Amino acid sequence: MEIEAYLSQIPPDKTIPEQWCPQIYARILKKHKVILVTTSLDHELVRKANMIPASTPDEALAIAYEMKGPDAKVVVIPDGVAVLAVS
């Protein structure tokens, strides 16, 4: 909410080209929990970015199923910046 509030105060003529990225990130975090699989980032840093860290894909899936139940649907997005979601 804090990110979205800050960005909404920026006048349209003062926005920067990459501003869309934190705007989309804030929208995602308002609706969904994000589990980030990483061994190169400090897990505390990942938590500070409001994501849930995991060291392996299997660990991430275990966290997801623990949160949502064994019949839950999950989305795996490899290399997220290179993926285009189409519905």
PDB file of N, CA, C and O in Angstrom:
ATOM      1  N   MET A   1       0.828  -1.183   0.000  1.00  0.00           N
ATOM      2  CA  MET A   1       0.000   0.000   0.000  1.00  0.00           C
ATOM      3  C   MET A   1       0.877   1.254   0.000  1.00  0.00           C
ATOM      4  O   MET A   1       0.545   2.257  -0.631  1.00  0.00           O
ATOM      5  N   GLU A   2       2.001   1.180   0.718  1.00  0.00           N
ATOM      6  CA  GLU A   2       2.899   2.324   0.820  1.00  0.00           C
ATOM      7  C   GLU A   2       3.503   2.683  -0.539  1.00  0.00           C
ATOM      8  O   GLU A   2       3.597   3.858  -0.896  1.00  0.00           O
ATOM      9  N   ILE A   3       3.907   1.669  -1.285  1.00  0.00           N
ATOM     10  CA  ILE A   3       4.482   1.906  -2.614  1.00  0.00           C
ATOM     11  C   ILE A   3       3.445   2.547  -3.525  1.00  0.00           C
ATOM     12  O   ILE A   3       3.728   3.528  -4.212  1.00  0.00           O
ATOM     13  N   GLU A   4       2.252   1.988  -3.524  1.00  0.00           N
ATOM     14  CA  GLU A   4       1.192   2.504  -4.380  1.00  0.00           C
ATOM     15  C   GLU A   4       0.826   3.945  -4.016  1.00  0.00           C
ATOM     16  O   GLU A   4       0.604   4.771  -4.901  1.00  0.00           O
ATOM     17  N   ALA A   5       0.763   4.246  -2.721  1.00  0.00           N
ATOM     18  CA  ALA A   5       0.429   5.601  -2.276  1.00  0.00           C
ATOM     19  C   ALA A   5       1.509   6.589  -2.721  1.00  0.00           C
ATOM     20  O   ALA A   5       1.204   7.687  -3.187  1.00  0.00           O
ATOM     21  N   TYR A   6       2.763   6.190  -2.572  1.00  0.00           N
ATOM     22  CA  TYR A   6       3.869   7.069  -2.979  1.00  0.00           C
ATOM     23  C   TYR A   6       3.816   7.341  -4.485  1.00  0.00           C
ATOM     24  O   TYR A   6       3.922   8.488  -4.919  1.00  0.00           O
ATOM     25  N   LEU A   7       3.654   6.288  -5.267  1.00  0.00           N
ATOM     26  CA  LEU A   7       3.664   6.436  -6.724  1.00  0.00           C
ATOM     27  C   LEU A   7       2.461   7.224  -7.235  1.00  0.00           C
ATOM     28  O   LEU A   7       2.563   7.936  -8.234  1.00  0.00           O
ATOM     29  N   SER A   8       1.334   7.099  -6.561  1.00  0.00           N
ATOM     30  CA  SER A   8       0.140   7.814  -7.015  1.00  0.00           C
ATOM     31  C   SER A   8       0.260   9.325  -6.820  1.00  0.00           C
ATOM     32  O   SER A   8      -0.488  10.089  -7.430  1.00  0.00           O
ATOM     33  N   GLN A   9       1.185   9.755  -5.983  1.00  0.00           N
ATOM     34  CA  GLN A   9       1.382  11.183  -5.748  1.00  0.00           C
ATOM     35  C   GLN A   9       2.296  11.838  -6.785  1.00  0.00           C
ATOM     36  O   GLN A   9       2.416  13.063  -6.813  1.00  0.00           O
ATOM     37  N   ILE A  10       2.928  11.051  -7.621  1.00  0.00           N
ATOM     38  CA  ILE A  10       3.826  11.595  -8.640  1.00  0.00           C
ATOM     39  C   ILE A  10       2.993  12.103  -9.815  1.00  0.00           C
ATOM     40  O   ILE A  10       2.220  11.343 -10.398  1.00  0.00           O
ATOM     41  N   PRO A  11       3.144  13.380 -10.167  1.00  0.00           N
ATOM     42  CA  PRO A  11       2.369  13.919 -11.294  1.00  0.00           C
ATOM     43  C   PRO A  11       2.745  13.215 -12.603  1.00  0.00           C
ATOM     44  O   PRO A  11       3.890  12.795 -12.771  1.00  0.00           O
ATOM     45  N   PRO A  12       1.793  13.084 -13.525  1.00  0.00           N
ATOM     46  CA  PRO A  12       2.063  12.387 -14.788  1.00  0.00           C
ATOM     47  C   PRO A  12       3.278  12.927 -15.543  1.00  0.00           C
ATOM     48  O   PRO A  12       3.989  12.158 -16.189  1.00  0.00           O
ATOM     49  N   ASP A  13       3.523  14.216 -15.474  1.00  0.00           N
ATOM     50  CA  ASP A  13       4.662  14.775 -16.205  1.00  0.00           C
ATOM     51  C   ASP A  13       5.999  14.554 -15.497  1.00  0.00           C
ATOM     52  O   ASP A  13       7.043  14.946 -16.020  1.00  0.00           O
ATOM     53  N   LYS A  14       5.983  13.928 -14.311  1.00  0.00           N
ATOM     54  CA  LYS A  14       7.211  13.671 -13.554  1.00  0.00           C
ATOM     55  C   LYS A  14       7.528  12.178 -13.424  1.00  0.00           C
ATOM     56  O   LYS A  14       8.487  11.806 -12.749  1.00  0.00           O
ATOM     57  N   THR A  15       6.736  11.332 -14.061  1.00  0.00           N
ATOM     58  CA  THR A  15       6.978   9.899 -13.955  1.00  0.00           C
ATOM     59  C   THR A  15       8.220   9.513 -14.743  1.00  0.00           C
ATOM     60  O   THR A  15       8.599  10.185 -15.702  1.00  0.00           O
ATOM     61  N   ILE A  16       8.839   8.433 -14.329  1.00  0.00           N
ATOM     62  CA  ILE A  16      10.008   7.929 -15.037  1.00  0.00           C
ATOM     63  C   ILE A  16       9.595   6.715 -15.873  1.00  0.00           C
ATOM     64  O   ILE A  16       8.587   6.077 -15.571  1.00  0.00           O
ATOM     65  N   PRO A  17      10.360   6.389 -16.921  1.00  0.00           N
ATOM     66  CA  PRO A  17       9.960   5.283 -17.807  1.00  0.00           C
ATOM     67  C   PRO A  17       9.762   3.940 -17.098  1.00  0.00           C
ATOM     68  O   PRO A  17       8.865   3.186 -17.475  1.00  0.00           O
ATOM     69  N   GLU A  18      10.564   3.622 -16.091  1.00  0.00           N
ATOM     70  CA  GLU A  18      10.464   2.320 -15.427  1.00  0.00           C
ATOM     71  C   GLU A  18       9.493   2.329 -14.255  1.00  0.00           C
ATOM     72  O   GLU A  18       9.455   1.365 -13.490  1.00  0.00           O
ATOM     73  N   GLN A  19       8.717   3.377 -14.095  1.00  0.00           N
ATOM     74  CA  GLN A  19       7.796   3.461 -12.960  1.00  0.00           C
ATOM     75  C   GLN A  19       6.738   2.373 -13.004  1.00  0.00           C
ATOM     76  O   GLN A  19       6.212   1.987 -11.960  1.00  0.00           O
ATOM     77  N   TRP A  20       6.416   1.873 -14.177  1.00  0.00           N
ATOM     78  CA  TRP A  20       5.403   0.828 -14.297  1.00  0.00           C
ATOM     79  C   TRP A  20       5.782  -0.407 -13.489  1.00  0.00           C
ATOM     80  O   TRP A  20       4.903  -1.100 -12.976  1.00  0.00           O
ATOM     81  N   CYS A  21       7.079  -0.694 -13.369  1.00  0.00           N
ATOM     82  CA  CYS A  21       7.522  -1.914 -12.687  1.00  0.00           C
ATOM     83  C   CYS A  21       7.111  -1.924 -11.212  1.00  0.00           C
ATOM     84  O   CYS A  21       6.471  -2.884 -10.782  1.00  0.00           O
ATOM     85  N   PRO A  22       7.450  -0.895 -10.410  1.00  0.00           N
ATOM     86  CA  PRO A  22       6.984  -0.938  -9.019  1.00  0.00           C
ATOM     87  C   PRO A  22       5.471  -0.818  -8.893  1.00  0.00           C
ATOM     88  O   PRO A  22       4.895  -1.302  -7.919  1.00  0.00           O
ATOM     89  N   GLN A  23       4.817  -0.181  -9.863  1.00  0.00           N
ATOM     90  CA  GLN A  23       3.360  -0.094  -9.815  1.00  0.00           C
ATOM     91  C   GLN A  23       2.729  -1.478  -9.964  1.00  0.00           C
ATOM     92  O   GLN A  23       1.825  -1.834  -9.209  1.00  0.00           O
ATOM     93  N   ILE A  24       3.197  -2.247 -10.923  1.00  0.00           N
ATOM     94  CA  ILE A  24       2.686  -3.609 -11.125  1.00  0.00           C
ATOM     95  C   ILE A  24       3.044  -4.490  -9.925  1.00  0.00           C
ATOM     96  O   ILE A  24       2.224  -5.282  -9.459  1.00  0.00           O
ATOM     97  N   TYR A  25       4.265  -4.344  -9.435  1.00  0.00           N
ATOM     98  CA  TYR A  25       4.723  -5.099  -8.263  1.00  0.00           C
ATOM     99  C   TYR A  25       3.799  -4.843  -7.072  1.00  0.00           C
ATOM    100  O   TYR A  25       3.395  -5.784  -6.390  1.00  0.00           O
ATOM    101  N   ALA A  26       3.465  -3.587  -6.821  1.00  0.00           N
ATOM    102  CA  ALA A  26       2.575  -3.237  -5.702  1.00  0.00           C
ATOM    103  C   ALA A  26       1.191  -3.853  -5.893  1.00  0.00           C
ATOM    104  O   ALA A  26       0.596  -4.349  -4.935  1.00  0.00           O
ATOM    105  N   ARG A  27       0.676  -3.826  -7.124  1.00  0.00           N
ATOM    106  CA  ARG A  27      -0.644  -4.419  -7.391  1.00  0.00           C
ATOM    107  C   ARG A  27      -0.643  -5.927  -7.136  1.00  0.00           C
ATOM    108  O   ARG A  27      -1.589  -6.473  -6.569  1.00  0.00           O
ATOM    109  N   ILE A  28       0.425  -6.583  -7.561  1.00  0.00           N
ATOM    110  CA  ILE A  28       0.536  -8.029  -7.362  1.00  0.00           C
ATOM    111  C   ILE A  28       0.551  -8.355  -5.878  1.00  0.00           C
ATOM    112  O   ILE A  28      -0.163  -9.251  -5.428  1.00  0.00           O
ATOM    113  N   LEU A  29       1.375  -7.618  -5.107  1.00  0.00           N
ATOM    114  CA  LEU A  29       1.500  -7.905  -3.687  1.00  0.00           C
ATOM    115  C   LEU A  29       0.220  -7.616  -2.904  1.00  0.00           C
ATOM    116  O   LEU A  29       0.010  -8.185  -1.832  1.00  0.00           O
ATOM    117  N   LYS A  30      -0.627  -6.747  -3.422  1.00  0.00           N
ATOM    118  CA  LYS A  30      -1.907  -6.481  -2.744  1.00  0.00           C
ATOM    119  C   LYS A  30      -2.832  -7.686  -2.846  1.00  0.00           C
ATOM    120  O   LYS A  30      -3.664  -7.900  -1.964  1.00  0.00           O
ATOM    121  N   LYS A  31      -2.701  -8.472  -3.905  1.00  0.00           N
ATOM    122  CA  LYS A  31      -3.617  -9.588  -4.141  1.00  0.00           C
ATOM    123  C   LYS A  31      -3.022 -10.969  -3.866  1.00  0.00           C
ATOM    124  O   LYS A  31      -3.754 -11.912  -3.567  1.00  0.00           O
ATOM    125  N   HIS A  32      -1.695 -11.090  -3.965  1.00  0.00           N
ATOM    126  CA  HIS A  32      -1.085 -12.413  -3.928  1.00  0.00           C
ATOM    127  C   HIS A  32       0.173 -12.437  -3.075  1.00  0.00           C
ATOM    128  O   HIS A  32       0.852 -11.423  -2.912  1.00  0.00           O
ATOM    129  N   LYS A  33       0.469 -13.607  -2.539  1.00  0.00           N
ATOM    130  CA  LYS A  33       1.756 -13.860  -1.897  1.00  0.00           C
ATOM    131  C   LYS A  33       2.717 -14.289  -3.003  1.00  0.00           C
ATOM    132  O   LYS A  33       2.341 -15.056  -3.889  1.00  0.00           O
ATOM    133  N   VAL A  34       3.942 -13.802  -2.955  1.00  0.00           N
ATOM    134  CA  VAL A  34       4.948 -14.138  -3.963  1.00  0.00           C
ATOM    135  C   VAL A  34       6.075 -14.887  -3.277  1.00  0.00           C
ATOM    136  O   VAL A  34       6.649 -14.408  -2.299  1.00  0.00           O
ATOM    137  N   ILE A  35       6.388 -16.070  -3.798  1.00  0.00           N
ATOM    138  CA  ILE A  35       7.492 -16.875  -3.290  1.00  0.00           C
ATOM    139  C   ILE A  35       8.628 -16.760  -4.308  1.00  0.00           C
ATOM    140  O   ILE A  35       8.462 -17.104  -5.478  1.00  0.00           O
ATOM    141  N   LEU A  36       9.773 -16.276  -3.852  1.00  0.00           N
ATOM    142  CA  LEU A  36      10.927 -16.100  -4.738  1.00  0.00           C
ATOM    143  C   LEU A  36      11.950 -17.194  -4.462  1.00  0.00           C
ATOM    144  O   LEU A  36      12.447 -17.320  -3.343  1.00  0.00           O
ATOM    145  N   VAL A  37      12.262 -17.981  -5.482  1.00  0.00           N
ATOM    146  CA  VAL A  37      13.280 -19.022  -5.361  1.00  0.00           C
ATOM    147  C   VAL A  37      14.621 -18.402  -5.712  1.00  0.00           C
ATOM    148  O   VAL A  37      14.829 -17.935  -6.832  1.00  0.00           O
ATOM    149  N   THR A  38      15.527 -18.401  -4.743  1.00  0.00           N
ATOM    150  CA  THR A  38      16.849 -17.822  -4.970  1.00  0.00           C
ATOM    151  C   THR A  38      17.873 -18.419  -4.015  1.00  0.00           C
ATOM    152  O   THR A  38      17.575 -18.720  -2.859  1.00  0.00           O
ATOM    153  N   THR A  39      19.065 -18.580  -4.520  1.00  0.00           N
ATOM    154  CA  THR A  39      20.186 -18.950  -3.650  1.00  0.00           C
ATOM    155  C   THR A  39      21.221 -17.836  -3.658  1.00  0.00           C
ATOM    156  O   THR A  39      22.190 -17.884  -2.900  1.00  0.00           O
ATOM    157  N   SER A  40      21.028 -16.840  -4.503  1.00  0.00           N
ATOM    158  CA  SER A  40      22.007 -15.754  -4.598  1.00  0.00           C
ATOM    159  C   SER A  40      21.620 -14.518  -3.792  1.00  0.00           C
ATOM    160  O   SER A  40      22.482 -13.700  -3.472  1.00  0.00           O
ATOM    161  N   LEU A  41      20.336 -14.366  -3.457  1.00  0.00           N
ATOM    162  CA  LEU A  41      19.905 -13.225  -2.655  1.00  0.00           C
ATOM    163  C   LEU A  41      19.736 -13.642  -1.200  1.00  0.00           C
ATOM    164  O   LEU A  41      19.294 -14.753  -0.908  1.00  0.00           O
ATOM    165  N   ASP A  42      20.091 -12.744  -0.299  1.00  0.00           N
ATOM    166  CA  ASP A  42      19.900 -12.977   1.116  1.00  0.00           C
ATOM    167  C   ASP A  42      18.393 -13.079   1.394  1.00  0.00           C
ATOM    168  O   ASP A  42      17.620 -12.226   0.958  1.00  0.00           O
ATOM    169  N   HIS A  43      17.993 -14.102   2.107  1.00  0.00           N
ATOM    170  CA  HIS A  43      16.567 -14.327   2.328  1.00  0.00           C
ATOM    171  C   HIS A  43      15.928 -13.209   3.143  1.00  0.00           C
ATOM    172  O   HIS A  43      14.738 -12.936   2.984  1.00  0.00           O
ATOM    173  N   GLU A  44      16.687 -12.566   4.003  1.00  0.00           N
ATOM    174  CA  GLU A  44      16.139 -11.436   4.761  1.00  0.00           C
ATOM    175  C   GLU A  44      15.831 -10.270   3.823  1.00  0.00           C
ATOM    176  O   GLU A  44      14.844  -9.561   4.021  1.00  0.00           O
ATOM    177  N   LEU A  45      16.653 -10.069   2.823  1.00  0.00           N
ATOM    178  CA  LEU A  45      16.402  -9.023   1.830  1.00  0.00           C
ATOM    179  C   LEU A  45      15.115  -9.319   1.061  1.00  0.00           C
ATOM    180  O   LEU A  45      14.329  -8.413   0.784  1.00  0.00           O
ATOM    181  N   VAL A  46      14.905 -10.583   0.721  1.00  0.00           N
ATOM    182  CA  VAL A  46      13.686 -10.992   0.021  1.00  0.00           C
ATOM    183  C   VAL A  46      12.462 -10.708   0.891  1.00  0.00           C
ATOM    184  O   VAL A  46      11.443 -10.228   0.396  1.00  0.00           O
ATOM    185  N   ARG A  47      12.567 -11.007   2.186  1.00  0.00           N
ATOM    186  CA  ARG A  47      11.460 -10.722   3.105  1.00  0.00           C
ATOM    187  C   ARG A  47      11.184  -9.219   3.191  1.00  0.00           C
ATOM    188  O   ARG A  47      10.028  -8.800   3.245  1.00  0.00           O
ATOM    189  N   LYS A  48      12.242  -8.415   3.204  1.00  0.00           N
ATOM    190  CA  LYS A  48      12.076  -6.957   3.253  1.00  0.00           C
ATOM    191  C   LYS A  48      11.381  -6.432   2.002  1.00  0.00           C
ATOM    192  O   LYS A  48      10.765  -5.366   2.035  1.00  0.00           O
ATOM    193  N   ALA A  49      11.474  -7.173   0.898  1.00  0.00           N
ATOM    194  CA  ALA A  49      10.793  -6.805  -0.348  1.00  0.00           C
ATOM    195  C   ALA A  49       9.383  -7.395  -0.390  1.00  0.00           C
ATOM    196  O   ALA A  49       8.742  -7.415  -1.441  1.00  0.00           O
ATOM    197  N   ASN A  50       8.904  -7.876   0.760  1.00  0.00           N
ATOM    198  CA  ASN A  50       7.546  -8.418   0.912  1.00  0.00           C
ATOM    199  C   ASN A  50       7.293  -9.689   0.106  1.00  0.00           C
ATOM    200  O   ASN A  50       6.173  -9.952  -0.331  1.00  0.00           O
ATOM    201  N   MET A  51       8.346 -10.463  -0.081  1.00  0.00           N
ATOM    202  CA  MET A  51       8.199 -11.762  -0.731  1.00  0.00           C
ATOM    203  C   MET A  51       8.632 -12.853   0.237  1.00  0.00           C
ATOM    204  O   MET A  51       9.275 -12.576   1.250  1.00  0.00           O
ATOM    205  N   ILE A  52       8.282 -14.072  -0.073  1.00  0.00           N
ATOM    206  CA  ILE A  52       8.637 -15.233   0.746  1.00  0.00           C
ATOM    207  C   ILE A  52       9.819 -15.926   0.066  1.00  0.00           C
ATOM    208  O   ILE A  52       9.701 -16.351  -1.084  1.00  0.00           O
ATOM    209  N   PRO A  53      10.950 -16.047   0.754  1.00  0.00           N
ATOM    210  CA  PRO A  53      12.102 -16.691   0.123  1.00  0.00           C
ATOM    211  C   PRO A  53      12.032 -18.212   0.192  1.00  0.00           C
ATOM    212  O   PRO A  53      11.491 -18.787   1.137  1.00  0.00           O
ATOM    213  N   ALA A  54      12.590 -18.845  -0.830  1.00  0.00           N
ATOM    214  CA  ALA A  54      12.753 -20.301  -0.860  1.00  0.00           C
ATOM    215  C   ALA A  54      14.070 -20.581  -1.578  1.00  0.00           C
ATOM    216  O   ALA A  54      14.464 -19.834  -2.473  1.00  0.00           O
ATOM    217  N   SER A  55      14.737 -21.639  -1.192  1.00  0.00           N
ATOM    218  CA  SER A  55      16.032 -21.964  -1.797  1.00  0.00           C
ATOM    219  C   SER A  55      15.922 -22.881  -3.004  1.00  0.00           C
ATOM    220  O   SER A  55      16.830 -22.930  -3.833  1.00  0.00           O
ATOM    221  N   THR A  56      14.806 -23.614  -3.107  1.00  0.00           N
ATOM    222  CA  THR A  56      14.627 -24.548  -4.219  1.00  0.00           C
ATOM    223  C   THR A  56      13.178 -24.485  -4.702  1.00  0.00           C
ATOM    224  O   THR A  56      12.290 -24.047  -3.971  1.00  0.00           O
ATOM    225  N   PRO A  57      12.952 -24.924  -5.935  1.00  0.00           N
ATOM    226  CA  PRO A  57      11.558 -25.005  -6.405  1.00  0.00           C
ATOM    227  C   PRO A  57      10.698 -25.922  -5.527  1.00  0.00           C
ATOM    228  O   PRO A  57       9.537 -25.609  -5.263  1.00  0.00           O
ATOM    229  N   ASP A  58      11.249 -27.037  -5.079  1.00  0.00           N
ATOM    230  CA  ASP A  58      10.492 -27.950  -4.223  1.00  0.00           C
ATOM    231  C   ASP A  58      10.096 -27.283  -2.907  1.00  0.00           C
ATOM    232  O   ASP A  58       8.984 -27.477  -2.415  1.00  0.00           O
ATOM    233  N   GLU A  59      11.019 -26.493  -2.338  1.00  0.00           N
ATOM    234  CA  GLU A  59      10.708 -25.763  -1.102  1.00  0.00           C
ATOM    235  C   GLU A  59       9.595 -24.749  -1.367  1.00  0.00           C
ATOM    236  O   GLU A  59       8.686 -24.599  -0.550  1.00  0.00           O
ATOM    237  N   ALA A  60       9.661 -24.061  -2.490  1.00  0.00           N
ATOM    238  CA  ALA A  60       8.643 -23.067  -2.843  1.00  0.00           C
ATOM    239  C   ALA A  60       7.278 -23.726  -2.988  1.00  0.00           C
ATOM    240  O   ALA A  60       6.281 -23.195  -2.499  1.00  0.00           O
ATOM    241  N   LEU A  61       7.221 -24.870  -3.650  1.00  0.00           N
ATOM    242  CA  LEU A  61       5.951 -25.579  -3.804  1.00  0.00           C
ATOM    243  C   LEU A  61       5.411 -26.057  -2.461  1.00  0.00           C
ATOM    244  O   LEU A  61       4.203 -26.017  -2.230  1.00  0.00           O
ATOM    245  N   ALA A  62       6.293 -26.507  -1.578  1.00  0.00           N
ATOM    246  CA  ALA A  62       5.859 -26.941  -0.245  1.00  0.00           C
ATOM    247  C   ALA A  62       5.256 -25.761   0.518  1.00  0.00           C
ATOM    248  O   ALA A  62       4.235 -25.912   1.189  1.00  0.00           O
ATOM    249  N   ILE A  63       5.877 -24.601   0.419  1.00  0.00           N
ATOM    250  CA  ILE A  63       5.348 -23.404   1.075  1.00  0.00           C
ATOM    251  C   ILE A  63       3.985 -23.047   0.488  1.00  0.00           C
ATOM    252  O   ILE A  63       3.041 -22.762   1.224  1.00  0.00           O
ATOM    253  N   ALA A  64       3.888 -23.066  -0.831  1.00  0.00           N
ATOM    254  CA  ALA A  64       2.633 -22.711  -1.497  1.00  0.00           C
ATOM    255  C   ALA A  64       1.505 -23.651  -1.095  1.00  0.00           C
ATOM    256  O   ALA A  64       0.405 -23.201  -0.772  1.00  0.00           O
ATOM    257  N   TYR A  65       1.770 -24.952  -1.112  1.00  0.00           N
ATOM    258  CA  TYR A  65       0.733 -25.918  -0.754  1.00  0.00           C
ATOM    259  C   TYR A  65       0.387 -25.840   0.727  1.00  0.00           C
ATOM    260  O   TYR A  65      -0.756 -26.093   1.108  1.00  0.00           O
ATOM    261  N   GLU A  66       1.358 -25.495   1.565  1.00  0.00           N
ATOM    262  CA  GLU A  66       1.075 -25.307   2.990  1.00  0.00           C
ATOM    263  C   GLU A  66       0.146 -24.104   3.191  1.00  0.00           C
ATOM    264  O   GLU A  66      -0.746 -24.132   4.039  1.00  0.00           O
ATOM    265  N   MET A  67       0.365 -23.065   2.412  1.00  0.00           N
ATOM    266  CA  MET A  67      -0.446 -21.850   2.526  1.00  0.00           C
ATOM    267  C   MET A  67      -1.850 -22.053   1.969  1.00  0.00           C
ATOM    268  O   MET A  67      -2.822 -21.563   2.545  1.00  0.00           O
ATOM    269  N   LYS A  68      -1.962 -22.766   0.862  1.00  0.00           N
ATOM    270  CA  LYS A  68      -3.236 -22.834   0.135  1.00  0.00           C
ATOM    271  C   LYS A  68      -3.908 -24.194   0.119  1.00  0.00           C
ATOM    272  O   LYS A  68      -5.039 -24.316  -0.352  1.00  0.00           O
ATOM    273  N   GLY A  69      -3.238 -25.213   0.621  1.00  0.00           N
ATOM    274  CA  GLY A  69      -3.831 -26.546   0.640  1.00  0.00           C
ATOM    275  C   GLY A  69      -3.336 -27.402  -0.509  1.00  0.00           C
ATOM    276  O   GLY A  69      -2.816 -26.884  -1.497  1.00  0.00           O
ATOM    277  N   PRO A  70      -3.499 -28.721  -0.383  1.00  0.00           N
ATOM    278  CA  PRO A  70      -2.952 -29.658  -1.362  1.00  0.00           C
ATOM    279  C   PRO A  70      -3.604 -29.598  -2.745  1.00  0.00           C
ATOM    280  O   PRO A  70      -3.014 -30.053  -3.725  1.00  0.00           O
ATOM    281  N   ASP A  71      -4.807 -29.046  -2.832  1.00  0.00           N
ATOM    282  CA  ASP A  71      -5.496 -28.965  -4.121  1.00  0.00           C
ATOM    283  C   ASP A  71      -5.345 -27.604  -4.787  1.00  0.00           C
ATOM    284  O   ASP A  71      -6.000 -27.323  -5.791  1.00  0.00           O
ATOM    285  N   ALA A  72      -4.480 -26.760  -4.228  1.00  0.00           N
ATOM    286  CA  ALA A  72      -4.322 -25.393  -4.744  1.00  0.00           C
ATOM    287  C   ALA A  72      -3.679 -25.393  -6.125  1.00  0.00           C
ATOM    288  O   ALA A  72      -2.927 -26.296  -6.489  1.00  0.00           O
ATOM    289  N   LYS A  73      -4.003 -24.352  -6.875  1.00  0.00           N
ATOM    290  CA  LYS A  73      -3.350 -24.109  -8.159  1.00  0.00           C
ATOM    291  C   LYS A  73      -2.241 -23.093  -7.922  1.00  0.00           C
ATOM    292  O   LYS A  73      -2.433 -22.096  -7.226  1.00  0.00           O
ATOM    293  N   VAL A  74      -1.092 -23.358  -8.506  1.00  0.00           N
ATOM    294  CA  VAL A  74       0.035 -22.434  -8.370  1.00  0.00           C
ATOM    295  C   VAL A  74       0.536 -22.048  -9.754  1.00  0.00           C
ATOM    296  O   VAL A  74       0.334 -22.774 -10.728  1.00  0.00           O
ATOM    297  N   VAL A  75       1.183 -20.909  -9.826  1.00  0.00           N
ATOM    298  CA  VAL A  75       1.771 -20.436 -11.078  1.00  0.00           C
ATOM    299  C   VAL A  75       3.272 -20.358 -10.879  1.00  0.00           C
ATOM    300  O   VAL A  75       3.738 -19.764  -9.907  1.00  0.00           O
ATOM    301  N   VAL A  76       4.028 -20.945 -11.778  1.00  0.00           N
ATOM    302  CA  VAL A  76       5.480 -20.885 -11.742  1.00  0.00           C
ATOM    303  C   VAL A  76       5.924 -20.030 -12.915  1.00  0.00           C
ATOM    304  O   VAL A  76       5.618 -20.333 -14.069  1.00  0.00           O
ATOM    305  N   ILE A  77       6.650 -18.955 -12.612  1.00  0.00           N
ATOM    306  CA  ILE A  77       7.098 -18.046 -13.662  1.00  0.00           C
ATOM    307  C   ILE A  77       8.625 -18.050 -13.683  1.00  0.00           C
ATOM    308  O   ILE A  77       9.254 -17.352 -12.888  1.00  0.00           O
ATOM    309  N   PRO A  78       9.224 -18.824 -14.577  1.00  0.00           N
ATOM    310  CA  PRO A  78      10.686 -18.832 -14.669  1.00  0.00           C
ATOM    311  C   PRO A  78      11.173 -17.559 -15.332  1.00  0.00           C
ATOM    312  O   PRO A  78      10.576 -17.097 -16.305  1.00  0.00           O
ATOM    313  N   ASP A  79      12.237 -16.995 -14.824  1.00  0.00           N
ATOM    314  CA  ASP A  79      12.824 -15.778 -15.409  1.00  0.00           C
ATOM    315  C   ASP A  79      11.722 -14.763 -15.696  1.00  0.00           C
ATOM    316  O   ASP A  79      11.501 -14.381 -16.845  1.00  0.00           O
ATOM    317  N   GLY A  80      11.039 -14.333 -14.646  1.00  0.00           N
ATOM    318  CA  GLY A  80       9.843 -13.514 -14.732  1.00  0.00           C
ATOM    319  C   GLY A  80       9.879 -12.342 -15.696  1.00  0.00           C
ATOM    320  O   GLY A  80       8.864 -12.049 -16.328  1.00  0.00           O
ATOM    321  N   VAL A  81      11.016 -11.658 -15.833  1.00  0.00           N
ATOM    322  CA  VAL A  81      11.052 -10.493 -16.715  1.00  0.00           C
ATOM    323  C   VAL A  81      10.948 -10.874 -18.188  1.00  0.00           C
ATOM    324  O   VAL A  81      10.653 -10.027 -19.031  1.00  0.00           O
ATOM    325  N   ALA A  82      11.186 -12.136 -18.496  1.00  0.00           N
ATOM    326  CA  ALA A  82      11.132 -12.575 -19.893  1.00  0.00           C
ATOM    327  C   ALA A  82       9.833 -13.288 -20.234  1.00  0.00           C
ATOM    328  O   ALA A  82       9.707 -13.861 -21.316  1.00  0.00           O
ATOM    329  N   VAL A  83       8.856 -13.259 -19.315  1.00  0.00           N
ATOM    330  CA  VAL A  83       7.609 -13.994 -19.510  1.00  0.00           C
ATOM    331  C   VAL A  83       6.472 -13.022 -19.776  1.00  0.00           C
ATOM    332  O   VAL A  83       6.348 -11.992 -19.112  1.00  0.00           O
ATOM    333  N   LEU A  84       5.654 -13.358 -20.743  1.00  0.00           N
ATOM    334  CA  LEU A  84       4.466 -12.574 -21.064  1.00  0.00           C
ATOM    335  C   LEU A  84       3.252 -13.433 -20.772  1.00  0.00           C
ATOM    336  O   LEU A  84       3.068 -14.490 -21.376  1.00  0.00           O
ATOM    337  N   ALA A  85       2.423 -12.976 -19.842  1.00  0.00           N
ATOM    338  CA  ALA A  85       1.228 -13.740 -19.469  1.00  0.00           C
ATOM    339  C   ALA A  85       0.095 -13.398 -20.433  1.00  0.00           C
ATOM    340  O   ALA A  85      -0.166 -12.227 -20.711  1.00  0.00           O
ATOM    341  N   VAL A  86      -0.566 -14.422 -20.933  1.00  0.00           N
ATOM    342  CA  VAL A  86      -1.687 -14.244 -21.848  1.00  0.00           C
ATOM    343  C   VAL A  86      -2.846 -15.065 -21.302  1.00  0.00           C
ATOM    344  O   VAL A  86      -2.679 -16.240 -20.972  1.00  0.00           O
ATOM    345  N   SER A  87      -4.014 -14.451 -21.206  1.00  0.00           N
ATOM    346  CA  SER A  87      -5.150 -15.220 -20.694  1.00  0.00           C
ATOM    347  C   SER A  87      -6.210 -15.355 -21.775  1.00  0.00           C
ATOM    348  O   SER A  87      -7.251 -15.971 -21.545  1.00  0.00           O
TER     349      SER A  87
END
